[in-house]
């Protein structure tokens, strides 16, 4: 990355850094306009982006934060490498290729000019064009390594691979699991517990195919991949449920889906320390992969699951059984609303939301690593509770966003 930076002269760096205040103020406005502009000019890219995240503003906000960070750190891009790798994993999983970067650059610069008007002088646009070229080269280089790794590993592949749904299991009123094996009968690559795959969904009546990323919800080393999908029923003006409804209602055993190889930078690190997993709702899916891996290795694991109610809680009976059979497993459940059976379930220990005192009472006394996943409000609450209230060191706290990253602080 440092070699690429030498191509930027001091004047360009100065101009780009000088735009940071305006990007901080109007960045989301620019990126929102950018996506509208790009989808109008290049509608073939609509399938790459989750349109619900567009309508809710999460994707424009995430891009605005990335552009702002690039402006502030254009003279030391190596500080952005963790963010670059996180985004690059998503790009590789979605099959973003080098030839698409000029399209993005053209529309991003066009959006800057159209939103900022006279503030986007030729000097500013030229500087950003040069900076964008350097940043794009960094992404392309990192992604090239990821493409090579995905293809060259045992059982790996490039692009999309056909999988047959060999089993479909209803896990709760809203979550269904799909077990999938390669149509070609070949082997599967290993993956890191917590990673995801991309599903290509050709929905009847839709002009473009849809791409959605789903966490792998079982441990690596099986002869199948499993995803566990929540049916999303959003407002009429948001296409939340298009792919999840298609999977729940249309895709049956024997159907074929196309998948990309596993990707993602949220995964279980083999530190040897005890592990605490905390899930909110469907956030348990990547953690289930971690859970089974830890159980298989005999590593101490505490699994805390929060859900609205028992009928919306996936894998409870299974996780209870695993906890019964393994001394290294501690399992606790918190429901917003209790039913009659919950009072007699030894694992269902709290009604309401997770609170500091209850959470702290469940944590191991020795140093542990913490992984949590769920909706953004849940992530914010757990991050604040663990780091600021319980006092867990930030470097031992790990979390995953479903969709574009956001600021938890």
C-alpha positions as CSV (number, residue, x, y, z in Angstrom):
1,X,0.0,0.0,0.0
2,X,2.8,2.4,0.8
3,X,4.2,2.0,-2.8
4,X,0.9,3.2,-4.2
5,X,0.9,6.3,-2.1
6,X,4.1,7.5,-3.7
7,X,2.1,8.3,-6.8
8,X,0.2,11.0,-5.0
9,X,2.0,14.3,-5.0
10,X,1.8,16.6,-2.0
11,X,-0.6,19.1,-3.7
12,X,-3.1,16.3,-4.4
13,X,-2.9,15.1,-0.8
14,X,-3.4,18.7,0.5
15,X,-6.5,19.2,-1.7
16,X,-8.1,15.9,-0.7
17,X,-7.5,16.4,3.0
18,X,-8.9,19.9,2.7
19,X,-12.2,18.4,1.5
20,X,-12.7,16.4,4.7
21,X,-14.8,19.0,6.5
22,X,-17.3,19.3,3.6
23,X,-17.4,15.5,3.3
24,X,-18.1,15.2,7.0
25,X,-21.0,17.6,6.6
26,X,-22.4,16.5,3.2
27,X,-20.9,13.0,2.6
28,X,-24.2,11.1,3.0
29,X,-25.9,13.5,0.6
30,X,-23.1,12.9,-2.0
31,X,-23.2,9.1,-1.6
32,X,-27.0,8.9,-1.7
33,X,-26.9,10.9,-5.0
34,X,-24.0,8.7,-6.2
35,X,-26.1,5.5,-5.9
36,X,-29.1,7.0,-7.6
37,X,-26.8,8.2,-10.4
38,X,-25.0,4.9,-10.8
39,X,-28.1,2.8,-10.8
40,X,-29.7,5.1,-13.5
41,X,-26.5,4.9,-15.6
42,X,-25.6,1.3,-14.9
43,X,-28.8,-0.6,-13.9
44,X,-26.9,-3.9,-14.3
45,X,-25.3,-3.2,-10.9
46,X,-28.7,-3.1,-9.1
47,X,-28.4,-6.8,-8.3
48,X,-25.1,-6.3,-6.5
49,X,-26.6,-4.0,-3.8
50,X,-29.2,-4.8,-1.2
51,X,-31.9,-2.2,-2.1
52,X,-33.3,-2.3,1.4
53,X,-30.0,-1.0,2.7
54,X,-30.2,1.7,0.0
55,X,-33.7,2.8,1.1
56,X,-32.8,2.8,4.8
57,X,-29.7,4.9,4.1
58,X,-27.3,2.3,5.6
59,X,-25.3,1.8,2.4
60,X,-24.9,5.5,1.5
61,X,-23.9,6.2,5.2
62,X,-21.3,3.4,5.1
63,X,-19.8,4.7,1.9
64,X,-19.8,8.2,3.2
65,X,-17.8,7.1,6.2
66,X,-15.3,5.3,4.0
67,X,-14.8,8.2,1.7
68,X,-14.4,10.5,4.7
69,X,-11.8,8.2,6.2
70,X,-10.0,8.1,2.9
71,X,-9.9,11.9,2.8
72,X,-8.5,12.2,6.3
73,X,-5.9,9.4,5.8
74,X,-5.0,9.9,2.2
75,X,-1.3,10.4,3.3
76,X,-1.3,7.2,5.4
77,X,-3.7,4.7,3.7
78,X,-2.1,1.8,5.6
79,X,-4.2,2.8,8.6
80,X,-7.3,1.9,6.5
81,X,-6.2,-1.6,5.7
82,X,-8.6,-3.3,8.2
83,X,-11.5,-1.5,6.7
84,X,-10.3,-2.2,3.2
85,X,-10.0,-5.9,4.0
86,X,-13.5,-6.0,5.5
87,X,-15.0,-4.4,2.4
88,X,-12.8,-6.5,0.1
89,X,-14.3,-9.7,1.6
90,X,-17.8,-8.5,0.7
91,X,-16.6,-7.4,-2.8
92,X,-15.0,-10.8,-3.5
93,X,-18.1,-12.6,-2.2
94,X,-20.3,-10.5,-4.5
95,X,-17.8,-11.0,-7.4
96,X,-16.9,-7.3,-7.8
97,X,-14.3,-7.1,-10.6
98,X,-11.6,-4.5,-11.6
99,X,-13.6,-3.3,-14.6
100,X,-16.3,-2.1,-12.3
101,X,-14.1,0.3,-10.4
102,X,-14.0,3.0,-13.2
103,X,-17.8,2.9,-13.2
104,X,-17.9,3.7,-9.5
105,X,-15.3,6.3,-9.9
106,X,-17.0,8.1,-12.7
107,X,-20.3,8.2,-10.9
108,X,-18.8,9.2,-7.5
109,X,-16.9,12.1,-9.0
110,X,-20.0,13.1,-10.9
111,X,-22.1,13.0,-7.7
112,X,-19.5,15.2,-6.0
113,X,-19.7,17.8,-8.7
114,X,-23.5,17.8,-8.9
115,X,-24.0,18.0,-5.2
116,X,-21.2,20.5,-4.3
117,X,-21.7,22.7,-7.3
118,X,-19.1,25.5,-7.4
119,X,-17.4,23.9,-4.4
120,X,-16.2,21.1,-6.6
121,X,-13.7,23.0,-8.7
122,X,-11.8,21.3,-11.5
123,X,-8.8,21.2,-9.1
124,X,-10.8,19.4,-6.5
125,X,-12.3,16.9,-8.9
126,X,-8.9,16.2,-10.6
127,X,-7.3,15.6,-7.2
128,X,-10.0,13.2,-6.1
129,X,-9.8,11.4,-9.5
130,X,-6.2,10.8,-8.9
131,X,-6.8,9.8,-5.3
132,X,-9.6,7.5,-6.3
133,X,-7.3,5.7,-8.8
134,X,-4.8,5.0,-6.0
135,X,-7.6,3.8,-3.6
136,X,-9.2,1.6,-6.3
137,X,-5.8,0.0,-7.0
138,X,-5.4,-0.9,-3.3
139,X,-8.8,-2.6,-3.3
140,X,-8.2,-4.4,-6.6
141,X,-4.8,-5.7,-5.3
142,X,-6.3,-7.0,-2.0
143,X,-9.3,-8.5,-3.8
144,X,-7.0,-10.2,-6.3
145,X,-5.3,-12.1,-3.5
146,X,-8.7,-13.1,-2.1
147,X,-9.9,-14.4,-5.4
148,X,-6.7,-16.4,-5.8
149,X,-7.0,-17.8,-2.3
150,X,-10.7,-18.8,-2.7
151,X,-10.0,-20.6,-6.0
152,X,-6.7,-22.3,-5.1
153,X,-7.6,-23.9,-1.7
154,X,-8.7,-27.5,-1.6
155,X,-12.3,-27.7,-2.7
156,X,-12.3,-24.0,-3.6
157,X,-13.7,-22.3,-6.7
158,X,-14.0,-19.1,-8.6
159,X,-17.3,-17.3,-9.4
160,X,-20.6,-19.1,-8.6
161,X,-21.0,-22.8,-8.1
162,X,-24.2,-24.8,-8.3
163,X,-25.5,-26.3,-5.0
164,X,-28.5,-28.6,-4.5
165,X,-30.7,-28.1,-1.4
166,X,-30.6,-31.5,0.2
167,X,-32.5,-30.6,3.3
168,X,-34.8,-27.8,4.4
169,X,-35.5,-27.5,8.2
170,X,-37.8,-25.0,10.0
171,X,-35.9,-23.8,13.0
172,X,-38.5,-21.3,14.4
173,X,-41.5,-19.4,13.2
174,X,-39.2,-17.1,11.2
175,X,-36.0,-19.0,10.6
176,X,-35.4,-21.9,8.2
177,X,-32.2,-23.7,7.5
178,X,-31.0,-24.9,4.1
179,X,-28.5,-27.7,3.8
180,X,-26.7,-27.6,0.4
181,X,-24.2,-29.8,-1.4
182,X,-22.3,-29.2,-4.6
183,X,-24.1,-30.4,-7.7
184,X,-20.7,-31.4,-9.2
185,X,-20.1,-33.9,-6.3
186,X,-16.8,-32.3,-5.5
187,X,-15.4,-31.5,-2.1
188,X,-16.0,-28.3,-0.1
189,X,-13.3,-25.9,1.1
190,X,-12.8,-25.3,4.8
191,X,-13.8,-21.9,6.1
192,X,-13.5,-19.9,9.3
193,X,-16.4,-20.2,11.7
194,X,-18.4,-17.0,11.4
195,X,-17.9,-16.5,7.6
196,X,-20.6,-16.1,5.0
197,X,-21.5,-17.1,1.4
198,X,-23.4,-15.2,-1.3
199,X,-26.5,-16.7,-2.7
200,X,-27.7,-15.8,-6.2
201,X,-31.4,-15.8,-6.4
202,X,-33.2,-15.7,-9.7
203,X,-36.7,-14.7,-8.5
204,X,-39.5,-15.2,-11.1
205,X,-40.8,-11.9,-12.4
206,X,-37.7,-10.0,-11.3
207,X,-35.7,-8.3,-14.1
208,X,-32.4,-8.8,-12.3
209,X,-31.0,-11.6,-10.1
210,X,-30.5,-10.7,-6.4
211,X,-27.4,-11.4,-4.4
212,X,-27.6,-11.9,-0.7
213,X,-25.0,-12.8,1.9
214,X,-25.9,-15.4,4.6
215,X,-23.7,-16.6,7.4
216,X,-22.8,-20.3,7.4
217,X,-24.5,-21.6,10.5
218,X,-22.7,-24.9,11.0
219,X,-19.1,-25.8,11.7
220,X,-16.6,-26.3,8.9
221,X,-15.5,-29.8,7.9
222,X,-19.0,-31.1,6.8
223,X,-19.9,-32.4,3.4
224,X,-22.6,-29.6,3.2
225,X,-23.0,-25.9,3.8
226,X,-25.8,-24.7,6.0
227,X,-27.4,-21.3,6.0
228,X,-30.3,-20.3,8.4
229,X,-32.4,-17.6,6.9
230,X,-34.9,-15.3,8.7
231,X,-38.0,-14.3,6.8
232,X,-37.9,-10.6,6.6
233,X,-41.3,-8.9,6.3
234,X,-40.6,-5.2,5.8
235,X,-42.9,-2.3,5.0
236,X,-44.4,-2.3,1.5
237,X,-41.9,0.4,0.3
238,X,-38.9,-1.7,1.3
239,X,-37.9,-4.9,-0.5
240,X,-36.7,-6.6,2.7
241,X,-38.4,-9.9,2.1
242,X,-37.8,-10.6,-1.6
243,X,-35.0,-13.1,-1.2
244,X,-35.8,-14.4,2.2
245,X,-39.5,-15.0,1.2
246,X,-38.3,-16.6,-2.1
247,X,-36.1,-19.0,-0.1
248,X,-38.8,-19.8,2.5
249,X,-41.7,-20.2,0.1
250,X,-40.3,-21.2,-3.2
251,X,-37.0,-23.1,-2.7
252,X,-37.6,-26.7,-1.7
253,X,-35.4,-29.7,-1.4
254,X,-33.9,-30.6,-4.8
255,X,-33.8,-27.0,-6.0
256,X,-30.4,-25.6,-7.1
257,X,-28.9,-22.4,-5.8
258,X,-25.6,-20.8,-6.9
259,X,-23.1,-19.8,-4.2
260,X,-19.8,-18.0,-4.0
261,X,-17.0,-19.4,-1.8
262,X,-17.0,-18.5,1.9
263,X,-15.7,-15.0,2.8
264,X,-15.7,-12.6,5.8
265,X,-13.4,-11.1,8.4
266,X,-15.6,-11.9,11.4
267,X,-14.5,-15.3,12.5
268,X,-13.3,-17.3,15.5
269,X,-9.7,-16.7,16.4
270,X,-7.9,-19.7,17.9
271,X,-6.5,-18.0,21.0
272,X,-7.0,-20.9,23.4
273,X,-8.9,-18.7,25.8
274,X,-12.5,-19.3,26.9
275,X,-15.0,-17.8,24.5
276,X,-18.3,-15.9,25.2
277,X,-20.9,-15.8,22.4
278,X,-23.8,-13.3,22.6
279,X,-26.5,-13.3,20.0
280,X,-29.6,-11.2,19.4
281,X,-32.3,-12.9,17.2
282,X,-31.0,-14.2,13.9
283,X,-27.5,-12.9,14.9
284,X,-27.0,-16.4,16.3
285,X,-26.3,-17.8,12.8
286,X,-22.6,-17.1,12.5
287,X,-22.2,-17.8,16.3
288,X,-23.7,-21.3,15.8
289,X,-20.7,-22.1,13.5
290,X,-18.3,-20.9,16.2
291,X,-20.3,-22.7,18.9
292,X,-20.0,-26.1,17.2
293,X,-16.3,-25.6,16.5
294,X,-15.6,-24.8,20.1
295,X,-17.6,-27.8,21.3
296,X,-15.8,-30.1,18.9
297,X,-12.4,-28.7,20.3
298,X,-13.5,-29.1,23.9
299,X,-12.9,-25.4,24.5
300,X,-14.8,-23.6,27.3
301,X,-17.7,-21.6,25.8
302,X,-20.5,-19.5,27.3
303,X,-23.4,-19.0,24.9
304,X,-25.9,-16.2,25.7
305,X,-28.9,-15.9,23.4
306,X,-31.5,-13.2,23.4
307,X,-34.8,-13.5,21.4
308,X,-38.2,-12.0,21.4
309,X,-39.9,-15.3,22.5
310,X,-39.4,-19.1,22.3
311,X,-41.4,-19.5,19.1
312,X,-39.0,-17.1,17.4
313,X,-35.9,-18.6,18.9
314,X,-34.0,-21.0,16.5
315,X,-31.8,-24.0,17.7
316,X,-32.9,-23.8,21.3
317,X,-33.7,-27.5,21.8
318,X,-30.5,-28.4,19.9
319,X,-28.3,-26.0,21.9
320,X,-29.8,-27.2,25.2
321,X,-29.0,-30.8,24.3
322,X,-25.4,-30.0,23.4
323,X,-25.1,-28.1,26.8
324,X,-26.5,-31.1,28.6
325,X,-23.9,-33.4,27.1
326,X,-20.8,-31.2,27.4
327,X,-19.2,-29.9,30.6
328,X,-17.3,-27.2,28.7
329,X,-20.6,-25.5,27.6
330,X,-22.6,-22.8,29.6
331,X,-25.8,-21.8,28.0
332,X,-28.2,-19.0,29.0
333,X,-31.4,-17.6,27.3
334,X,-33.1,-14.3,27.7
335,X,-36.6,-13.7,26.2
336,X,-38.5,-10.4,25.8
337,X,-41.7,-12.3,26.5
338,X,-42.0,-15.5,28.6
339,X,-44.4,-18.3,27.8
340,X,-45.7,-20.9,30.2
341,X,-42.9,-23.4,29.4
342,X,-40.1,-21.0,29.9
343,X,-40.4,-20.9,33.7
344,X,-39.6,-24.6,33.8
345,X,-36.7,-24.4,31.3
346,X,-33.4,-24.3,33.2
347,X,-31.7,-22.5,30.4
348,X,-34.3,-19.7,30.1
349,X,-33.1,-17.5,32.9
350,X,-34.3,-14.0,32.2
351,X,-37.4,-12.2,30.9
352,X,-36.7,-8.8,29.3
353,X,-33.5,-7.5,27.8
354,X,-29.9,-8.3,28.6
355,X,-28.7,-6.0,31.4
356,X,-25.3,-5.4,32.9
357,X,-25.7,-7.1,36.2
358,X,-27.2,-10.3,34.7
359,X,-24.6,-10.4,31.9
360,X,-21.7,-9.8,34.3
361,X,-22.9,-12.7,36.5
362,X,-22.6,-15.1,33.6
363,X,-19.1,-14.3,32.4
364,X,-16.1,-16.4,33.1
365,X,-13.7,-15.1,35.7
366,X,-10.6,-15.8,33.6
367,X,-9.7,-13.8,30.4
368,X,-12.0,-14.6,27.5
369,X,-12.7,-13.6,24.0
370,X,-16.2,-12.1,23.2
371,X,-18.2,-12.4,20.0
372,X,-21.6,-10.9,19.5
373,X,-24.0,-10.4,16.6
374,X,-27.5,-9.1,16.0
375,X,-29.4,-6.0,15.0
376,X,-27.6,-2.6,15.2
377,X,-29.3,-1.5,18.5
378,X,-28.3,-4.8,20.0
379,X,-24.7,-4.4,18.8
380,X,-24.5,-0.9,20.3
381,X,-25.9,-2.1,23.6
382,X,-23.6,-5.1,23.9
383,X,-20.5,-3.1,22.8
384,X,-21.2,-0.4,25.4
385,X,-22.0,-2.9,28.1
386,X,-19.0,-5.1,27.6
387,X,-16.4,-2.4,27.1
388,X,-17.6,0.6,29.1
389,X,-19.6,-1.1,31.9
390,X,-18.1,-4.5,32.4
391,X,-14.6,-3.4,31.5
392,X,-13.7,-6.0,28.8
393,X,-10.6,-4.8,26.8
394,X,-11.6,-3.6,23.4
395,X,-9.1,-5.9,21.6
396,X,-11.0,-9.0,22.9
397,X,-14.4,-7.8,21.7
398,X,-15.5,-8.8,18.2
399,X,-18.8,-8.2,16.4
400,X,-20.5,-8.6,13.0
401,X,-22.8,-6.3,11.0
402,X,-25.5,-7.9,8.9
403,X,-25.1,-5.4,6.0
404,X,-23.1,-2.2,5.7
405,X,-20.9,-1.3,8.8
406,X,-22.0,1.5,11.1
407,X,-20.5,3.4,14.0
408,X,-21.4,1.7,17.3
409,X,-20.2,4.7,19.2
